[in-house]
Amino acid sequence: SLVQEEDRGTCTDQVFLLLRQVRPCRFRKSDRRSGPGARGRDRSMGFPGLCCMHCVGRNTLGRYFPVSAKNLTDNTTNTLLSHVATCVACPEPIKASLAYLSHRSILQKAELSGSWKKAFFQKVWNVLHVDRDWTSLEC
């Protein structure tokens, strides 16, 4: 998993649960997009990313490859949240918990430091791109 039990308290419970629903993966040929404007979305083969653990192997819809820690923080998290909320393979209790935790996260954000999001997602980025301890767990 990208987040460990000791990461609890450094982010909101919603973000923690969300990142427990994805696992590291590598960009592959089937992830290439076609059509106009798709060139910028392609990554080099093997580029680290995130995939939904519930629909892995079913399609390429639940696979995301952010280009920077900032992109992971600002865009990918929202995209992942949208995906999990509509993923047919994701259990309903997970979806319900994420919806509940969205309200609770408002209170938790006030308790966390002002730069929690940047620091937390930089750590996740480092797990994906620097540490790479997950490379034997391909998806």
C-alpha positions in Angstrom: 0.0 0.0 0.0 1.1 3.6 -0.6 0.1 4.6 2.9 1.0 2.8 6.1 -0.7 2.8 9.5 1.9 5.3 10.8 0.7 7.8 8.1 -2.6 8.1 9.8 -2.8 11.5 11.4 -0.6 13.1 8.7 -3.6 13.4 6.4 -7.4 13.3 6.6 -9.1 10.0 7.1 -10.7 10.4 3.7 -7.4 10.7 1.9 -6.0 7.8 3.9 -8.9 5.5 3.0 -8.8 6.7 -0.6 -5.1 5.8 -1.0 -5.8 2.4 0.6 -8.0 1.7 -2.5 -5.2 2.1 -5.0 -1.9 0.5 -5.5 1.2 1.2 -7.5 1.4 0.2 -11.1 3.5 0.9 -14.2 2.5 2.5 -17.5 2.1 -0.1 -20.2 1.1 -0.2 -23.9 -2.6 -0.6 -23.1 -2.5 2.7 -21.2 -1.7 4.7 -24.3 -4.6 7.0 -25.3 -5.6 7.7 -28.9 -7.2 10.6 -30.5 -6.4 14.3 -30.8 -4.5 15.8 -28.0 -3.7 12.5 -26.4 0.1 12.7 -27.0 0.7 14.7 -23.8 -1.0 12.0 -21.7 1.4 9.2 -22.8 4.2 8.3 -20.4 7.3 6.2 -21.0 6.8 2.4 -20.6 7.2 1.5 -16.9 6.4 5.0 -15.6 5.0 4.6 -12.1 1.4 5.4 -11.4 -1.7 4.4 -9.4 -4.4 1.9 -10.2 -7.7 1.1 -8.5 -7.3 -2.2 -6.6 -11.0 -3.0 -7.2 -11.0 -2.9 -11.0 -7.4 -3.8 -11.8 -7.3 -6.2 -14.8 -10.8 -5.4 -15.9 -10.0 -2.2 -17.9 -7.6 0.7 -18.0 -10.1 3.3 -16.6 -8.8 3.1 -13.0 -5.2 3.8 -13.9 -3.6 7.2 -13.3 -0.1 8.5 -14.0 0.5 11.9 -12.5 3.6 13.8 -13.8 4.6 15.5 -10.5 3.9 15.5 -6.8 1.9 18.7 -7.3 -0.2 17.1 -10.0 -0.8 14.1 -7.7 -1.9 16.5 -4.9 -4.0 18.9 -7.0 -5.6 16.7 -9.7 -5.1 13.0 -9.3 -6.6 12.8 -5.9 -9.9 14.3 -7.1 -9.9 12.0 -10.1 -9.3 9.0 -7.9 -12.1 10.0 -5.6 -14.5 10.3 -8.6 -13.3 7.0 -10.0 -13.8 5.1 -6.7 -17.2 6.7 -6.2 -18.4 5.3 -9.5 -16.3 2.1 -9.8 -18.7 -0.8 -10.1 -16.2 -3.2 -8.5 -15.6 -1.0 -5.4 -17.6 -2.3 -2.4 -20.5 -0.1 -1.3 -19.2 0.2 2.3 -16.0 1.8 1.0 -18.0 4.3 -1.1 -20.2 5.1 1.8 -17.2 5.6 4.1 -15.5 7.9 1.7 -18.7 10.0 1.4 -19.0 10.2 5.2 -15.3 11.1 5.6 -15.6 14.0 3.1 -17.7 15.8 5.8 -15.3 14.8 8.6 -12.3 16.0 6.6 -13.4 19.6 6.9 -12.8 19.4 10.6 -9.6 17.3 10.3 -8.1 19.8 7.9 -8.4 22.5 10.5 -6.4 20.3 12.9 -3.6 19.5 10.5 -0.7 21.8 9.7 -1.2 24.2 6.8 1.2 22.3 4.6 0.0 18.8 5.4 -1.3 18.1 1.9 2.0 19.1 0.1 4.1 17.1 2.6 1.9 14.1 2.6 1.6 13.8 -1.2 5.4 14.4 -1.6 5.9 11.4 0.6 3.5 9.3 -1.6 5.3 10.6 -4.7 8.6 9.5 -3.2 7.2 6.0 -2.5 6.2 5.7 -6.2 9.2 7.4 -7.9 12.2 7.4 -5.5 11.9 4.5 -3.0 10.2 2.0 -5.4 9.9 -0.7 -2.8 6.7 -1.8 -4.5 8.3 -2.7 -7.9 8.0 -6.5 -7.2 4.2 -6.0 -6.8 3.2 -5.4 -10.4 -0.4 -4.6 -11.5 
